Amino acid sequence: MGDLVPRRVVTAFKECLSDYEVLRSISDYFDDLGFQLDPEIEAAEGQRTGQRRALAAGYLGPLDLTKASDANRLLEAMSYKMAEWDKTKEAPFRMSLDTLIRVLDVGGFTWDGRAIVRRAGTFTAQTHGEALQQVGLEDVNREMERIQASVESDPADAITAARALLETVCKAALEELGESFSESDDLPSLYKKTALALKFDATQHEVVYRQTLQGLASAVQGLAELRNKLGDAHGHSRTAVRPQPRHARMAAGAAMTVATFIVETLQMRRSP
């Protein structure tokens, strides 16, 4: 799975630490938060950069940003420091902080002056990332990385990847359940077969659940149609609507919500 916090955010944070802090304050800060220093990472970084940035790299390098726990730990550490730096008005220092805030914005985060907040509608929510990791399929990880990389820079590709992600999860579930499907089945067909096999198709439930389950099916149908209209799998005319990042985030969010429900339902069936 792709990083839950973009690496360029980490780079910008290290730049701020280098610009704002002295060696002692960097080490004291991370030690107080329980971060472990990796001397090898620090030494390797020190061959290319200054001591302060190398020290920051030694503390941040061991983090696995594909894990929600490490990503949240990083964001918490950043928030504490950014709250201090945000009071600074001196131009030379303010420039690096403004750069960090812009990089966070591109990555789907907002700095509100007190904490870093993930914007609503972004697709890398903790529950989705951790659940989909359990599938353990290279194709799932690849499509998640593809979405992560392109949602801002190439929304059409992210929309196509969102559909591919959901198709992959449906096929994986059907294969595990011993259910047949054809490679020519489109996404709505794959989802219908998956929902029936896992017994969450709307027709299998009483009215109180039916509307919500129909909503999932409608989201899948909409995603398939959105990909046909805005994705990059087909050619488009010059006057065609061009997808925006908000379209990509919507598609990715829908795909991951449905995919997570499939994976968690499948896991429940495995339980004795």
C-alpha positions in Angstrom: 0.0 0.0 0.0 1.2 3.5 -0.7 2.3 6.0 2.0 -0.5 7.5 4.1 1.5 10.7 4.3 3.4 11.7 1.1 7.2 11.6 1.4 7.4 15.1 0.1 5.7 16.2 3.4 8.4 14.4 5.4 11.1 16.2 3.3 9.5 19.6 3.9 9.2 18.9 7.6 12.9 18.0 7.8 13.7 21.3 6.0 11.7 23.2 8.7 13.4 21.4 11.5 16.8 22.3 9.9 15.8 25.9 9.5 14.1 26.5 12.9 15.8 24.2 15.4 19.2 23.5 16.9 20.6 20.0 17.3 19.8 19.7 21.0 16.2 20.9 20.5 15.6 18.3 17.7 16.9 15.4 19.7 15.1 16.5 22.9 11.9 16.9 21.0 11.9 13.5 19.4 13.2 11.7 22.5 10.3 13.2 24.5 7.8 11.9 22.0 9.4 8.4 22.2 10.9 8.3 18.7 14.0 6.1 18.3 17.1 7.4 16.5 18.5 5.3 13.8 22.3 6.2 13.6 22.7 4.5 10.3 20.0 6.6 8.6 21.5 9.7 10.3 25.0 8.9 9.0 23.8 8.2 5.5 21.8 11.4 5.4 24.7 13.3 6.9 26.8 12.5 3.8 24.4 14.6 1.7 23.0 17.2 4.0 23.8 19.2 7.2 23.8 17.9 10.7 20.3 19.1 11.7 18.5 17.6 8.7 20.5 14.4 9.1 19.5 14.2 12.8 15.8 14.7 11.9 16.1 12.0 9.2 17.5 9.6 11.8 14.4 10.0 13.9 11.9 10.0 11.0 13.5 7.4 8.8 12.3 4.4 10.8 8.7 5.3 10.4 6.6 3.0 8.1 4.2 5.5 6.6 2.1 2.7 5.0 0.9 2.0 8.6 -1.8 4.3 10.0 -0.2 4.2 13.5 3.2 5.6 12.2 1.5 8.1 9.9 -0.7 9.4 12.8 2.4 9.6 15.0 4.2 11.7 12.4 1.3 14.1 11.9 1.0 14.5 15.7 4.7 15.4 16.0 4.4 17.8 13.1 1.4 19.5 14.6 3.2 20.2 17.9 6.1 21.9 16.1 4.1 23.7 13.5 2.0 25.3 16.3 5.3 26.8 17.6 6.6 27.8 14.2 3.3 29.4 13.2 3.9 32.2 15.6 7.1 33.2 13.8 6.8 36.2 11.4 10.4 36.5 10.3 10.5 36.1 6.5 13.5 33.7 6.2 12.0 31.2 8.6 8.4 31.7 7.5 9.2 30.7 3.9 10.0 27.1 4.8 6.9 26.8 7.0 4.7 28.2 4.2 6.3 25.6 1.8 5.4 22.8 4.3 1.8 24.1 4.5 1.5 24.1 0.7 2.9 20.5 0.5 0.4 19.4 3.1 -2.4 21.0 1.1 -1.4 19.1 -2.1 -1.2 15.9 -0.1 -4.8 16.2 1.1 -4.3 17.9 4.5 -5.1 21.2 6.0 -3.2 23.1 8.7 -5.7 24.9 10.9 -3.2 26.7 13.1 -3.4 24.0 15.8 -3.3 20.6 14.1 -3.0 18.9 10.8 -6.4 17.7 9.6 -7.1 15.3 6.7 -9.7 16.9 4.5 -13.0 15.2 4.2 -13.3 13.0 1.1 -9.7 11.9 1.0 -9.3 8.2 0.4 -6.5 7.2 2.6 -8.5 6.9 5.8 -7.1 4.7 8.4 -9.9 2.1 8.3 -9.6 1.6 4.6 -5.9 1.4 4.4 -5.5 -1.2 7.2 -8.5 -3.3 6.0 -7.4 -3.4 2.4 -3.8 -4.3 3.4 -5.2 -7.6 4.7 -6.1 -8.7 1.2 -2.4 -9.1 0.6 -2.6 -8.9 -3.2 0.0 -7.1 -5.2 -2.6 -5.7 -7.5 -4.5 -4.1 -4.6 -1.4 -2.5 -3.3 -0.4 -1.3 -6.8 -3.8 0.3 -7.4 -3.7 2.0 -4.0 -0.3 3.4 -4.7 -1.5 4.5 -8.2 -4.4 6.4 -6.6 -2.1 8.0 -4.0 0.3 9.2 -6.7 -2.2 10.5 -9.2 -5.3 11.8 -7.4 -4.0 15.4 -7.5 -1.7 15.3 -10.6 -3.7 13.0 -12.9 -7.4 12.6 -11.6 -8.4 10.6 -14.7 -5.8 8.0 -13.9 -6.9 7.9 -10.2 -10.5 7.3 -11.2 -9.4 4.4 -13.5 -7.3 3.0 -10.6 -10.2 3.3 -8.2 -12.4 1.1 -10.4 -9.5 -1.4 -11.0 -9.0 -1.6 -7.2 -12.7 -2.5 -6.6 -12.7 -5.0 -9.4 -9.6 -6.7 -8.0 -11.1 -7.0 -4.5 -14.3 -8.5 -6.0 -12.4 -11.1 -7.9 -10.3 -12.0 -4.9 -13.4 -12.5 -2.8 -15.1 -14.6 -5.4 -12.0 -16.8 -5.9 -11.7 -17.4 -2.1 -15.4 -18.3 -2.0 -15.1 -20.7 -4.9 -17.6 -18.6 -7.0 -17.2 -18.4 -10.8 -16.8 -15.2 -12.8 -15.7 -14.3 -16.3 -12.8 -12.0 -17.2 -15.3 -10.2 -19.4 -17.6 -9.4 -16.4 -17.9 -5.7 -15.8 -17.6 -4.1 -12.4 -21.4 -4.0 -11.6 -21.6 -7.7 -12.5 -18.6 -8.6 -10.4 -20.0 -6.7 -7.5 -23.5 -8.3 -7.8 -21.9 -11.8 -7.7 -19.8 -10.8 -4.7 -22.7 -9.3 -2.8 -24.8 -12.5 -3.4 -22.0 -14.8 -2.4 -21.3 -12.8 0.8 -25.0 -12.4 1.5 -25.2 -8.7 1.5 -27.2 -8.2 -1.7 -30.2 -5.9 -1.1 -32.6 -8.6 -2.2 -31.4 -10.9 0.6 -32.3 -8.5 3.4 -35.3 -7.0 5.0 -36.4 -3.4 4.4 -34.4 -1.9 7.2 -31.1 -2.8 5.6 -32.2 -2.9 2.0 -31.9 0.8 1.2 -28.3 1.1 2.5 -27.2 -2.0 0.6 -28.9 -0.7 -2.5 -26.9 2.5 -1.9 -23.6 0.5 -2.1 -24.7 -1.1 -5.4 -25.6 2.3 -6.8 -22.2 3.6 -5.8 -20.6 0.8 -7.7 -22.7 1.5 -10.8 -21.9 5.2 -10.5 -18.2 4.4 -10.2 -18.3 2.3 -13.4 -20.1 5.1 -15.3 -17.8 7.7 -13.9 -14.7 5.8 -15.1 -16.2 5.5 -18.6 -16.9 9.2 -18.7 -13.9 10.7 -16.8 -11.3 8.0 -16.6 -8.4 7.7 -18.9 -9.2 4.2 -20.3 -11.0 5.7 -23.4 -10.3 8.6 -25.7 -12.3 11.8 -25.2 -13.2 14.8 -27.3 -11.7 18.2 -26.8 -15.0 19.4 -25.3 -15.4 16.5 -22.9 -15.5 17.3 -19.1 -12.1 17.1 -17.6 -11.9 15.4 -14.2 -10.7 17.4 -11.2 -9.1 16.1 -8.0 -12.4 16.3 -6.2 -13.8 13.8 -8.7 -10.9 11.5 -8.2 -11.2 11.8 -4.4 -15.0 11.0 -4.7 -14.3 7.9 -6.9 -11.5 6.7 -4.7 -13.5 7.2 -1.5 -16.5 5.3 -3.0 -14.3 2.4 -4.2 -12.4 2.1 -0.9 -15.6 2.2 1.2 -17.2 -0.6 -0.8 -13.9 -2.6 -1.0 -13.4 -2.3 2.7 -16.9 -3.6 3.4 -16.3 -6.6 1.1 -13.0 -7.4 2.8 -14.4 -7.0 6.4 -17.4 -9.2 5.5 -15.1 -11.8 4.0 -13.0 -11.7 7.2 -16.1 -12.2 9.3 -17.0 -15.3 7.3 -13.5 -16.8 8.0 -14.0 -16.5 11.7 -15.0 -19.7 13.5 
